[in-house]
Amino acid sequence: MSNTPRPKVVIIGGGFGGMAAAKKLRRVDVDVTLVDRRNFHLFQPLLYQVATGALSPANIAAPLRWIFRKQQNCDVVLGEVAGFDLDQKRVRLTDQELPYDILIVAAGSGTSYFGHDDWPALAPGLKTVEDATETRRRIFSAFEAAEREDDPDRRRAWLTFVLVGAGPTGVELAGALCEIARHSLKHDFRRINPAEARVLLIEAGPRVLPAFPEDLSAKAEQSLRRLGVTVRTGVMVTGIDEQGVDVRSGDQDERIEAHTVLWSAGVRAAPLADRLASAAGLEQDRGGRLAVEPDLTLPGRPEVLVIGDMASFKHDGPKPLPGVAPVAIEQGRHAAAQVKRFLRGEPLAPFKYRDPGSIATIGRAAAVAEVGRLRFSGFFAWLMWLFIHVMKITGFRNRLLVLMQWGWSYFTYDRSARLITGEDATDGQ
Amino acid sequence: MSNTPRPKVVIIGGGFGGMAAAKKLRRVDVDVTLVDRRNFHLFQPLLYQVATGALSPANIAAPLRWIFRKQQNCDVVLGEVAGFDLDQKRVRLTDQELPYDILIVAAGSGTSYFGHDDWPALAPGLKTVEDATETRRRIFSAFEAAEREDDPDRRRAWLTFVLVGAGPTGVELAGALCEIARHSLKHDFRRINPAEARVLLIEAGPRVLPAFPEDLSAKAEQSLRRLGVTVRTGVMVTGIDEQGVDVRSGDQDERIEAHTVLWSAGVRAAPLADRLASAAGLEQDRGGRLAVEPDLTLPGRPEVLVIGDMASFKHDGPKPLPGVAPVAIEQGRHAAAQVKRFLRGEPLAPFKYRDPGSIATIGRAAAVAEVGRLRFSGFFAWLMWLFIHVMKITGFRNRLLVLMQWGWSYFTYDRSARLITGEDATDGQ
């Protein structure tokens, strides 16, 4: 085999799925090219801790080149995919073309605003490092603006935080925001009392953490209320502007004055999914995802695998697997195994997902978790959450730094990574 | 005194000088208002470590409110100064007015490009967190662009780093850049050899570290050359564009092709100095600084003190004190002492500066230091540098985090805070 060129595997996306696939190909006799727009892998589940000033972006990111520095068969390319030529088996980047024998597409997902093009600027999502530092800027600028404001109504609007969407991210943000208002900023202001801040968690569905079992949702809601979060389920956001949000509950319209609105109500497959769909002549589902075969390949393209948040994989039943890290990682590993089968000329194997369970944290020292039939909540679930997240962070240095900062914050409520940075840092908004 | 309103001290700027003054007024019976555009104090001497991916911005910053949370007589105001009404004793912010009995102006300095208005965009300085993340983006994007470039000349231009100005910042950046090229990125690329990067340190004066004694300058230059830095003294930059720099040495013109140019050749007092000068009807020196009386007050305004980088203070001889942290800190403390004298109706005392010495580091484990008549270089000086800087960082948490990350980097050369972030993160430039 040494004289024939080695098969080329191109992986698009260095998130959980793409990284897992590339790592798993370490000892396989192929040339792996990992393409990403960013030079780092990001541990997205902890972005909310950057957004709330507990961690720095670099603590939850690891340079992709560093991750693969010793994997000689893996070449990292920093680049943007412009399109696909599936018949010629080529990926077009903006400045080069990459031929492949096998293509693994794992470009993840972004925030969806359901067609409201003006909402992203009004209510940032939480998918990128820039989202997190922008959210951080808004949160801490709001307290500053409230301190400068004499009018009680306007002050109240600055101290009102509306979180749209009560999935894990919304719940985690809500808990952290209450902790900031009640503890971290306790002694910091002279005119306002930060503890008067209102944190509203708005969810269109009937309960928080809709992906969790009902009893855990109830527990989470209880914990949130205990922290001081105002939980509003069955409430739809119908409008957002710079002064607040319009919501509807049943046939009741309501206006909430709030300068800080954060969005975690919808995700959509990365725009690359649209290009891949049109190149392959395939349909996408409502979330922009591509339906994949049981073996993770695209219909009619056995050499193209789609994994993670971009793939709509129906396991048993009509609901596709959720867009979470464990699914992406397992699919990434499976994709790597498929590469081996493909090269040996063996038939590909269907992907089987063994759900490791779900876990979400609610403020300090509380969490809810579901592992198989077991359900946990409270402090023990929180310890589980802590352990899982620390172990999964890439790089020993980051694990140590995160653990140290968490330990420190736990006892001091200190959130000293709360820098207001960016262009108009003194703007108030 | 309890029924009369307490005297108001307004301090502009939460850098080394302003922070020192405010802290020193802790037990004085005055109302202190500390105004800053940013919500944090920044430990500027370590900005180059953020720019080179060794530390995160939050590691060298501390929220001003947090610093003063327990100092009840100190109110922190996040705001931008729009002007001064010195006769009415008022500072105008963009959204409010602050009356004062005593005003301490300590707004620091920014980067000076000597009138070249297009240079800031081409060659960022290193004064703010945004400068540092932008520099970091450029440095690591350049290696990425080189990896994608096939043309050897263009590749060479991507791997050429021109640092303009051989003061402590330029010297520190040069050392760190060589370490990155030779060690941190050693295994990261497949096409380029990062060690081929050229680091040019350009200085218009006759030697590096012009503020140090000649023998230490020579030692520093030796260390820099050993690290692989190309030191060019007596060389003036005459032009900068996106492809490189034009320089002149004697009457020899030369062109250096380089995509990354970093500027630390000039500082200028913050623009606020201009407003203060025009309000007070005073002249500024070439660096925009205001000449202050021996007691740090503005001529004719005994209730207005100017300290730190904005002040031109002539000690003995014609040269004003340099714009370094120790001067600002000592002047801040002296300003606080003046406040006490002012309130007691005592005459103000002249400021006396006891130079604690200078220290600059050159890459890992080397530094030069001057303490009184003693001069150190090499490893011992570096340990001194390390100790001083760690001790001076605000906040125990940050001290611990910085020390840990330094320890880690020292043994592993790891620079995993090397995130390419910001708007056009995939742009190459």
Interface residues (C-beta under 8 A of the other chain):
Chain A: R37 R38 N39 F40 G53 S56 P57 A58 N59 A61 A62 P63 R65 W66 R69 K70 D75 V76 V77 L78 G79 E80 D95 Q96 V129 E130 T133 F140 E144 E147 R148 L185 K186 H187 D188 F189 R190 G395 R397 N398 L400 L401 M404 Q405 W408 T412 D414 S416 A417 R418 L419 I420 T421 G422 A425 T426
Chain B: R37 R38 N39 F40 G53 S56 P57 A58 N59 A61 A62 P63 R65 W66 R69 K70 D75 V76 V77 L78 G79 E80 D95 Q96 V129 E130 T133 F140 E144 E147 R148 L185 K186 H187 D188 F189 R190 G395 R397 N398 L400 L401 M404 Q405 W408 T412 D414 S416 A417 R418 L419 I420 T421 G422 A425 T426
